[in-house]
Amino acid sequence: MEILGRLSKNGRPAAQQTGKVSIALKWVLRIVLVAILIFFCGRLNQYLQFSADVARLLANSTDVSGSKFTYRQLDGLPQPVQQYFRHVLKDGQPYISRVHLTHDGLFKTDLKGGWVAISGEEYFTSHRPGFVWKGKTATFTARDMFIEGKGRLVVTLFSLFKIQDGQGPQFNRGELMRWVGESVCFPTNLLPSQSLKWYPVDASSARLEYSFRNMLISFMVKFNADHEIEQMTAMRNMGEGPRQKWVTRLSDYQLRDGVRIPTMLEAAWDLPEGYFPYARFTISEIEYNQAL
């Protein structure tokens, strides 16, 4: 007598077992699709938040491009500072009001850990200090900013889970320091003003001070033989911890829109136990004074 339907090894009909596998596979696919949808919704939310931060930043910007730099402004400045501005700016250079740049590079989430690839986008305003930066790696997205006198650092894992939201006086000062340090990318911002002063140190160094509201930022600035800023050092809070020596190293100067700027930037902590770089960025594109 012919057996109706083949049996699997466990005695159940093969068709029945196949049906259960098919149902399980459908549920797995549904879960995967939901996870992908949630991930992309997270990315969209990150994009919208970044766009809102940029809009808030630019809404407070002032167009200062009508002002022109002249070599007469350098009278009385320390000699290495004069040589720097003559090297990176031309006489008659319009002041830079707004900056938009993109970069690639490497980043460390742990000072003693390994490097991960990162891409970033950043906006700056000059007349009123401010910036918004977004950096993305394979696992996290970070938004760093200084808007309306307030600093903030937000980090999300897989664009979904907020793992840090740093705010407060230490972040206000720290993010203002980042803005001053990265002003080498738009050097008219480093020209002397009521808020920014240069003081002599020696033939290859000068001290930069910037005051904003109740904050005073001080950098030791070192120049190389080509009259370029190669290093800036200051005391900065390490997150919510105490102040430590914070170092920015700058190299590979290139001419962009008539302005000579560094295209490679490294940020590091110079601690008693050693020198720990944590960010190495290479500027890919930079634009000045974009129309709003």
C-alpha positions as a Python dict, from the first residue, in 0.01 Angstrom:
ca = {
    (1, 'M'): (0, 0, 0),
    (2, 'E'): (143, 340, -103),
    (3, 'I'): (218, 577, 187),
    (4, 'L'): (38, 911, 133),
    (5, 'G'): (284, 1196, 183),
    (6, 'R'): (649, 1163, 268),
    (7, 'L'): (756, 1173, 628),
    (8, 'S'): (1046, 1371, 766),
    (9, 'K'): (1298, 1210, 997),
    (10, 'N'): (1095, 1306, 1304),
    (11, 'G'): (786, 1147, 1159),
    (12, 'R'): (602, 1468, 1068),
    (13, 'P'): (493, 1533, 713),
    (14, 'A'): (760, 1731, 521),
    (15, 'A'): (500, 1977, 393),
    (16, 'Q'): (393, 2059, 749),
    (17, 'Q'): (753, 2112, 861),
    (18, 'T'): (827, 2329, 557),
    (19, 'G'): (525, 2543, 635),
    (20, 'K'): (650, 2610, 986),
    (21, 'V'): (993, 2707, 853),
    (22, 'S'): (827, 2940, 603),
    (23, 'I'): (626, 3111, 881),
    (24, 'A'): (936, 3150, 1097),
    (25, 'L'): (1127, 3296, 803),
    (26, 'K'): (848, 3547, 741),
    (27, 'W'): (864, 3660, 1104),
    (28, 'V'): (1241, 3698, 1084),
    (29, 'L'): (1206, 3908, 769),
    (30, 'R'): (941, 4122, 935),
    (31, 'I'): (1164, 4183, 1236),
    (32, 'V'): (1457, 4272, 1008),
    (33, 'L'): (1240, 4512, 807),
    (34, 'V'): (1108, 4677, 1123),
    (35, 'A'): (1465, 4715, 1254),
    (36, 'I'): (1576, 4872, 924),
    (37, 'L'): (1277, 5107, 929),
    (38, 'I'): (1351, 5212, 1288),
    (39, 'F'): (1717, 5269, 1197),
    (40, 'F'): (1633, 5492, 901),
    (41, 'C'): (1373, 5679, 1106),
    (42, 'G'): (1650, 5743, 1358),
    (43, 'R'): (1878, 5870, 1083),
    (44, 'L'): (1599, 6095, 954),
    (45, 'N'): (1542, 6228, 1305),
    (46, 'Q'): (1914, 6301, 1339),
    (47, 'Y'): (1908, 6488, 1008),
    (48, 'L'): (1607, 6695, 1112),
    (49, 'Q'): (1763, 6784, 1446),
    (50, 'F'): (2089, 6884, 1278),
    (51, 'S'): (1900, 7097, 1024),
    (52, 'A'): (1707, 7267, 1304),
    (53, 'D'): (2032, 7342, 1490),
    (54, 'V'): (2188, 7488, 1175),
    (55, 'A'): (1881, 7702, 1109),
    (56, 'R'): (1895, 7834, 1466),
    (57, 'L'): (2266, 7907, 1430),
    (58, 'L'): (2236, 8092, 1099),
    (59, 'A'): (1932, 8289, 1215),
    (60, 'N'): (2163, 8469, 1459),
    (61, 'S'): (2441, 8533, 1207),
    (62, 'T'): (2545, 8878, 1087),
    (63, 'D'): (2693, 8948, 745),
    (64, 'V'): (3037, 9106, 795),
    (65, 'S'): (3168, 9035, 444),
    (66, 'G'): (3146, 9407, 365),
    (67, 'S'): (3448, 9464, 590),
    (68, 'K'): (3787, 9422, 424),
    (69, 'F'): (4117, 9314, 576),
    (70, 'T'): (4415, 9544, 520),
    (71, 'Y'): (4777, 9500, 619),
    (72, 'R'): (4748, 9820, 824),
    (73, 'Q'): (4548, 9621, 1080),
    (74, 'L'): (4865, 9428, 1162),
    (75, 'D'): (5054, 9724, 1307),
    (76, 'G'): (5155, 9655, 1664),
    (77, 'L'): (5085, 9282, 1655),
    (78, 'P'): (5357, 9032, 1757),
    (79, 'Q'): (5591, 8960, 1467),
    (80, 'P'): (5494, 8592, 1412),
    (81, 'V'): (5127, 8692, 1412),
    (82, 'Q'): (5188, 8959, 1147),
    (83, 'Q'): (5379, 8707, 934),
    (84, 'Y'): (5095, 8457, 969),
    (85, 'F'): (4825, 8695, 847),
    (86, 'R'): (5038, 8816, 557),
    (87, 'H'): (5083, 8452, 458),
    (88, 'V'): (4720, 8334, 480),
    (89, 'L'): (4526, 8648, 378),
    (90, 'K'): (4561, 8889, 90),
    (91, 'D'): (4520, 9263, 128),
    (92, 'G'): (4153, 9348, 72),
    (93, 'Q'): (4027, 9003, 175),
    (94, 'P'): (3656, 9025, 271),
    (95, 'Y'): (3577, 8915, 624),
    (96, 'I'): (3425, 8569, 644),
    (97, 'S'): (3075, 8565, 795),
    (98, 'R'): (2968, 8202, 755),
    (99, 'V'): (3146, 7876, 686),
    (100, 'H'): (3027, 7536, 569),
    (101, 'L'): (3271, 7245, 552),
    (102, 'T'): (3274, 6869, 519),
    (103, 'H'): (3547, 6634, 630),
    (104, 'D'): (3656, 6273, 653),
    (105, 'G'): (3894, 6124, 905),
    (106, 'L'): (3942, 5907, 1210),
    (107, 'F'): (3807, 5923, 1564),
    (108, 'K'): (3855, 5751, 1899),
    (109, 'T'): (3574, 5700, 2150),
    (110, 'D'): (3832, 5581, 2405),
    (111, 'L'): (4171, 5751, 2430),
    (112, 'K'): (4342, 5414, 2454),
    (113, 'G'): (4114, 5243, 2202),
    (114, 'G'): (4135, 5200, 1828),
    (115, 'W'): (4052, 5443, 1549),
    (116, 'V'): (3721, 5435, 1361),
    (117, 'A'): (3635, 5607, 1034),
    (118, 'I'): (3424, 5921, 1064),
    (119, 'S'): (3267, 6171, 826),
    (120, 'G'): (3145, 6512, 933),
    (121, 'E'): (2971, 6832, 837),
    (122, 'E'): (3005, 7166, 1015),
    (123, 'Y'): (2869, 7520, 1002),
    (124, 'F'): (3027, 7826, 1164),
    (125, 'T'): (2928, 8186, 1219),
    (126, 'S'): (3192, 8446, 1294),
    (127, 'H'): (3050, 8779, 1416),
    (128, 'R'): (2858, 8596, 1688),
    (129, 'P'): (3053, 8290, 1799),
    (130, 'G'): (2877, 7972, 1701),
    (131, 'F'): (2903, 7639, 1523),
    (132, 'V'): (2714, 7315, 1468),
    (133, 'W'): (2895, 6990, 1385),
    (134, 'K'): (2762, 6645, 1303),
    (135, 'G'): (2991, 6344, 1288),
    (136, 'K'): (2890, 5993, 1180),
    (137, 'T'): (3062, 5658, 1228),
    (138, 'A'): (2932, 5306, 1168),
    (139, 'T'): (2793, 5292, 1523),
    (140, 'F'): (2722, 5641, 1653),
    (141, 'T'): (2623, 5993, 1552),
    (142, 'A'): (2745, 6299, 1744),
    (143, 'R'): (2621, 6659, 1735),
    (144, 'D'): (2851, 6920, 1885),
    (145, 'M'): (2747, 7285, 1900),
    (146, 'F'): (2777, 7634, 2043),
    (147, 'I'): (2463, 7838, 1981),
    (148, 'E'): (2350, 8156, 2157),
    (149, 'G'): (2628, 8120, 2413),
    (150, 'K'): (2540, 7760, 2503),
    (151, 'G'): (2752, 7453, 2436),
    (152, 'R'): (2614, 7104, 2394),
    (153, 'L'): (2735, 6757, 2292),
    (154, 'V'): (2480, 6489, 2200),
    (155, 'V'): (2583, 6134, 2112),
    (156, 'T'): (2342, 5863, 1991),
    (157, 'L'): (2415, 5497, 1933),
    (158, 'F'): (2297, 5365, 1595),
    (159, 'S'): (2108, 5698, 1555),
    (160, 'L'): (1853, 5567, 1807),
    (161, 'F'): (1977, 5556, 2166),
    (162, 'K'): (2100, 5874, 2329),
    (163, 'I'): (2407, 5786, 2534),
    (164, 'Q'): (2531, 6139, 2612),
    (165, 'D'): (2378, 6486, 2632),
    (166, 'G'): (2646, 6712, 2780),
    (167, 'Q'): (2542, 7064, 2874),
    (168, 'G'): (2634, 7326, 3133),
    (169, 'P'): (2914, 7575, 3209),
    (170, 'Q'): (3198, 7334, 3128),
    (171, 'F'): (3048, 7256, 2789),
    (172, 'N'): (2980, 7624, 2723),
    (173, 'R'): (3347, 7702, 2770),
    (174, 'G'): (3470, 7389, 2594),
    (175, 'E'): (3263, 7443, 2281),
    (176, 'L'): (3361, 7809, 2266),
    (177, 'M'): (3722, 7690, 2274),
    (178, 'R'): (3654, 7459, 1983),
    (179, 'W'): (3510, 7751, 1785),
    (180, 'V'): (3820, 7966, 1853),
    (181, 'G'): (4056, 7679, 1773),
    (182, 'E'): (3887, 7596, 1443),
    (183, 'S'): (3887, 7962, 1340),
    (184, 'V'): (4212, 7880, 1157),
    (185, 'C'): (3973, 7753, 888),
    (186, 'F'): (3837, 8110, 848),
    (187, 'P'): (4131, 8324, 963),
    (188, 'T'): (3968, 8666, 939),
    (189, 'N'): (3805, 8550, 1263),
    (190, 'L'): (4148, 8560, 1430),
    (191, 'L'): (4214, 8924, 1348),
    (192, 'P'): (4235, 9152, 1654),
    (193, 'S'): (3909, 9297, 1778),
    (194, 'Q'): (3748, 9417, 2098),
    (195, 'S'): (3707, 9052, 2200),
    (196, 'L'): (4027, 8902, 2057),
    (197, 'K'): (4380, 9005, 2157),
    (198, 'W'): (4728, 8881, 2065),
    (199, 'Y'): (5024, 8903, 2306),
    (200, 'P'): (5393, 8843, 2227),
    (201, 'V'): (5579, 8539, 2359),
    (202, 'D'): (5883, 8475, 2138),
    (203, 'A'): (5991, 8459, 1772),
    (204, 'S'): (5771, 8158, 1694),
    (205, 'S'): (5489, 8182, 1948),
    (206, 'A'): (5217, 8418, 2068),
    (207, 'R'): (4931, 8409, 2315),
    (208, 'L'): (4574, 8449, 2194),
    (209, 'E'): (4295, 8560, 2426),
    (210, 'Y'): (3927, 8566, 2340),
    (211, 'S'): (3658, 8698, 2574),
    (212, 'F'): (3287, 8632, 2541),
    (213, 'R'): (3035, 8718, 2809),
    (214, 'N'): (3191, 8589, 3131),
    (215, 'M'): (3431, 8347, 2962),
    (216, 'L'): (3798, 8414, 2885),
    (217, 'I'): (3971, 8171, 2650),
    (218, 'S'): (4351, 8160, 2628),
    (219, 'F'): (4560, 7971, 2371),
    (220, 'M'): (4934, 7937, 2331),
    (221, 'V'): (4985, 7950, 1954),
    (222, 'K'): (5295, 7812, 1784),
    (223, 'F'): (5396, 7907, 1428),
    (224, 'N'): (5620, 7709, 1190),
    (225, 'A'): (5896, 7830, 957),
    (226, 'D'): (5638, 7889, 680),
    (227, 'H'): (5450, 8135, 907),
    (228, 'E'): (5158, 7897, 953),
    (229, 'I'): (4989, 7811, 1279),
    (230, 'E'): (5100, 7455, 1352),
    (231, 'Q'): (4976, 7409, 1708),
    (232, 'M'): (4733, 7564, 1954),
    (233, 'T'): (4734, 7463, 2322),
    (234, 'A'): (4487, 7549, 2598),
    (235, 'M'): (4345, 7415, 2923),
    (236, 'R'): (4002, 7260, 2859),
    (237, 'N'): (3762, 7056, 3067),
    (238, 'M'): (3781, 6692, 2969),
    (239, 'G'): (3409, 6631, 2939),
    (240, 'E'): (3267, 6699, 3283),
    (241, 'G'): (3606, 6639, 3445),
    (242, 'P'): (3889, 6878, 3538),
    (243, 'R'): (4080, 7094, 3293),
    (244, 'Q'): (4359, 6923, 3103),
    (245, 'K'): (4601, 7035, 2836),
    (246, 'W'): (4415, 7029, 2504),
    (247, 'V'): (4615, 7042, 2180),
    (248, 'T'): (4516, 7113, 1821),
    (249, 'R'): (4775, 7039, 1552),
    (250, 'L'): (4732, 7185, 1204),
    (251, 'S'): (4902, 7095, 878),
    (252, 'D'): (4877, 7064, 498),
    (253, 'Y'): (4786, 7428, 433),
    (254, 'Q'): (4611, 7487, 102),
    (255, 'L'): (4461, 7784, -77),
    (256, 'R'): (4081, 7772, -66),
    (257, 'D'): (3879, 8063, -210),
    (258, 'G'): (4184, 8286, -183),
    (259, 'V'): (4244, 8200, 184),
    (260, 'R'): (4524, 7972, 301),
    (261, 'I'): (4398, 7725, 561),
    (262, 'P'): (4505, 7395, 715),
    (263, 'T'): (4324, 7097, 566),
    (264, 'M'): (4441, 6846, 826),
    (265, 'L'): (4348, 6895, 1193),
    (266, 'E'): (4433, 6676, 1488),
    (267, 'A'): (4287, 6715, 1836),
    (268, 'A'): (4450, 6553, 2138),
    (269, 'W'): (4482, 6550, 2516),
    (270, 'D'): (4835, 6601, 2648),
    (271, 'L'): (4803, 6427, 2985),
    (272, 'P'): (5065, 6348, 3251),
    (273, 'E'): (5057, 5983, 3138),
    (274, 'G'): (5106, 6065, 2770),
    (275, 'Y'): (4988, 6234, 2451),
    (276, 'F'): (4653, 6099, 2329),
    (277, 'P'): (4515, 6212, 1991),
    (278, 'Y'): (4145, 6139, 1950),
    (279, 'A'): (4044, 6311, 1624),
    (280, 'R'): (4217, 6343, 1287),
    (281, 'F'): (4010, 6525, 1029),
    (282, 'T'): (4084, 6605, 665),
    (283, 'I'): (3876, 6885, 515),
    (284, 'S'): (3727, 6779, 184),
    (285, 'E'): (3514, 7084, 98),
    (286, 'I'): (3482, 7432, 246),
    (287, 'E'): (3260, 7725, 142),
    (288, 'Y'): (3253, 8081, 269),
    (289, 'N'): (2971, 8335, 295),
    (290, 'Q'): (2701, 8117, 143),
    (291, 'A'): (2372, 8295, 83),
    (292, 'L'): (2109, 8211, 343),
}
